[in-house]
């Protein structure tokens, strides 16, 4: 049976790229019975009914998957956040980072719309960028209007499946259009009524850019930690995870425990207080989560 990769899912059809081109497939009923939902990025076995149509018979094992956006087998997540319009949010960025870390996906932080910033805003963003670099993340500043930073970003796409993810209105589609102008992805302005971007991307699709595959995904503005346990959150903050090796208690959650290296690092300023505050907020959110049955 032929094999391929799902590069687009739309209206119940799955478009499978294979050695003969792209085959439009439907999923067999067995997937619904087994609660298997094929995702963009899945490696699949399919049966071709003719030159252009077929049925997916098997979804191969995934190395990872995201729910929002729905995509599998991602190599890296490019987290796109605007400097302004909407305003840069470390709280929202940290939510994205936790989800990406939990799914063992390499993150890259991309801050867009730098052409719209004042000198004061640039200085503050540089401070944030240094904090995240100290935690082990790569941070790139870009502008779709001036093309600054695109030369730094483009090499990261080569040979990988990358997901561009971020809040609506931050300029994900504009950034992809700037890297590859022939895409002509639809963009839209910020809604003045809502203060956030309108959704311009309606489905997930893998696009070939710089010898890699890039997913332009529907924007979203909230994330829930439905699958993360309290004890696992620590590992989703790299700098907190490193510091925890020096805590008195191995199972330290860095809240009320004595001789906690994480709290000590916050007091000395070596760990940014906002990162620790977000960790505590997320931990309480996880603990207050309703149990799943």
Secondary structure, DSSP 8 states (H G I E B T S, - for coil): -EEEEEEEEETTEEEEEETTEEEEEEE-HHHHHTT----BT-EEEEEESSSSEEEEEEE---S-EETTTTEES-SEEEEEEESTTTT--HHHHHHHHHHHHHTT-EEEEEEE-GGG--HHHHHHHHHHHHHHHHTT-EEEE--TTT-TTHHHHHGGGTTSEEEEE--TTS-HHHHHHHHSGGG------EETTTTEE-----S-EEEEETTEEEEE---------TT--HHHHGGGSHHHHHHHTTSSSTT--SSS-SS-HHHHHHHHTSS-HHHHHHHHHHHHHHHTS----
